[in-house]
Amino acid sequence: MEGTSKKRKDTNMTIPEQTAKNERDAKDDLDVAKANRIVLRTEAEKRKRLYTTLKAEVAEYVKETGSEPTNITKQRDDAKKEVDEIKSDLKEWEEKYSAAVENYKKARENNGADDLAVEGNLAILREYLAETKTVHGNLAARYKAEKTPELKTEVKIQQKRLEVTKEDIQKAKNEIKELKIKQNDGELPDITEDEDVEENLGDDGLFVKNERDAKDDLDVAKGNRLDLRNEAEKRKRLYTTLKAEVAEYVKETGSRPTNIAKQRDAAKKAVNEIKTELNEAEETYSEAVENYKKARENNRADDLAVEGNLAILREYLAETKTVHGNLAARYKAEKTPELKTEVKIQQKRLEVTKEDIQKAKNEIKELKIKQNDGELPDITEDEDVEENLGDDGLFVNDLSDEGFESDNGNKSNKDDEDIDPEDIWSPALARKRAGLGKDVFRIEGFRDGRPAKVITGRGPLNALSFRLENESDYAVDRKTDIDITKNRIGDEKIGGKFQYGKQNLPVIQGVALPPGGSESVKPIPKVPYGTFQQRAVPTAIKVKWWLGNNQYKKCWETRSTIRRVFGRAQGDIAIYEAAIFQEKRYEEWLTGHRGDTDRSPSAQPSSSQNVGKTKKKQGGPKIKKEPAEKEPAEKEPAEMAPSAMEIFEARWCKRRNITPAKMTMADDFEFTNDWQKFEKAQKA
């Protein structure tokens, strides 16, 4: 050999010079591959968006007309072809980039500068890890979003690339570990110093976002979910309204209204679309919560991680409570054959929510143990484990939320804390804001049909407000509750003629109002024959009939009976005026302008109710007057002495330890018999 420097064959360069040149060439190749890959990725996304848009336009055109649009179809096919072409080019450059990374690493190792090689390889591996993280995230998102039959082939390719990415991540971790050992003189470095081994890596070898990024994603997911929930409720209300209008029109005319039916179908389509988006938003939010928890755990700040995870889990419990409550309410309300599919989906989500609640409870328990130096905390201190949770894992309300007071008479201070921040209105909230107690209701009766109805009463006895509601919302006991269809006497006939009418001096004591309130029973003007006549809203009217001999019968009658007795127009007016007076008394009680008494609830008789009532001759039967009942045309004196019957009634009730307002039908019958015996004894 000539000299001490070795020459490479057919070159004038020494080996160190050649290895240095190889390193520079490899670096240039790496930069070119990286730039081309970025350009192709951007172009691929543009082409894919164009193809998706054209595909949707073609599908919509076919749905509307039944045929494909020639121009748009051709553009769609061309876009599909371009997408396939760019996929092949992108796959080729992804492979070239991976090869360039490997060549650059080898070139640096062959350069003979050990320290420089280790430092350079660390930089390359960090960049490679970051690139792998990005590729893996994009592939995972696309795989989850595009897992459909029409994209089955593409999904399989993505799945394969996903597995390769996982292997590359593990390989990168091992290489970083070897380089760290090499830097540390062959010894395994401490985990606190080995920043590259577990930096932003989860236990499953997949990357998770750092804490700040995860928190940003969580806030975005939470905001999107709230917006979609509000929009979904708006669309659902619109669809329900249009559906009811179409059904009413069909029922009245026998034909479908073209315009309203079209609007209803469009609203139904909008509801289905928002449901899909809302489901995706719910899943995205759940993933964001999990990612944020992992990011805080991987931050290596033990105290801060425990504190942060407790806060996140509390928020997660509150969110799960809201989701579970909404789903349970919708499941209960929409459990009908026509919504069978939707109910099944809700039931599945309900079970998942229960599992999430139990999982959150277990995580909170573990974190509490960690905070308590490994000891199980007392149940009194473990506020998160069983907070607002029942034995079945479902949320229950505190006693204070139900209107009960504590032993010392003071309401719980936790009322405001237990209210979900997204709650806007409920009967309990309305009464609470008005400074009132629990809104108690009682079941007055029920009637079978499609749908079955139940009559409920709210408020004290002197200000009762009646509602005609769906039976599915209440627990009706058919063994003890009254069937109003079997109890009423206004339909009874003898010899083809009605047995009860004006001669029985009927008095309206209450009106069971549908959801529209008193305005829903407003009289409907009669139109000329042959013109469309709007039908009256179904309701029920509580009527007191005089049976003679100071006996009365109270029952729930139909609108037809009131019209028969008072006439069509005057009957509707009587119902409307009684409903207004009933609701006025109830509103006065709600606002505190009317006190609670034990007087019997009787809607104020109006002039319309007295149509056809004639004055009785002197010496006729004396009609028992209830304390709250007044004739509008009569003026009572300032003070009136109680009658003999009222004194007898008060003593009779006192001996039996009951109040006159709470007397049952059996009590009324027994009292009447005793009073008649008393009158006979007095006359004798």
Secondary structure, DSSP 4 states (H G I P E B T S, - for coil): --SSS-B-TTSS-BHHHHHHHHHHHHHHHHHHHHHHHHHHHHHHHHHHHHHHHHHHHHHHHHHHHSS--HHHHHHHHHHHHHHHHHHHHHHHHHHHHHHHHHHHHHHHHTTS-HHHHHHHHHHHHHHHHHHHHHHHHHHHHHHHH--SGGGHHHHHHHHHHHHHHHHHHHHHHHHHHHHHHHHTTTSPPPTTT-TTTSTTB-TTS-B---HHHHHHHHHHHHHHHHHHHHHHHHHHHHHHHHHHHHHHHHHHHSS--HHHHHHHHHHHHHHHHHHHHHHHHHHHHHHHHHHHHHHHHTTT-HHHHHHHHHHHHHHHHHHHHHHHHHHHHHHHHT-SGGGHHHHHHHHHHHHHHHHHHHHHHHHHHHHHHHHTTTSPPPTTT-TTTSTTB-TTS-B---GGGGT---TTSPPPTTHHHHS-TT----HHHHHHHTT-----EEEEEEE-SSS-EEEEEES-GGG-EEEEEEGGGS---TTTS-BHHHH--TT-EETTEES-SGGG--EEEEEEE-TTGGGGG-------TTS--PPPPP-EEEEEEEEETTEEEEEEE-HHHHHHHH-HHHHHHHHHHHHHHHHHHHHHHHTTSS----PPP-PPP-GGGGTT--PPPTTSPPPPPPTT---TT----S--PPPHHHHHHHHHHHHTT--GGG--HHHHHHHHHHHHHHHHHHH-
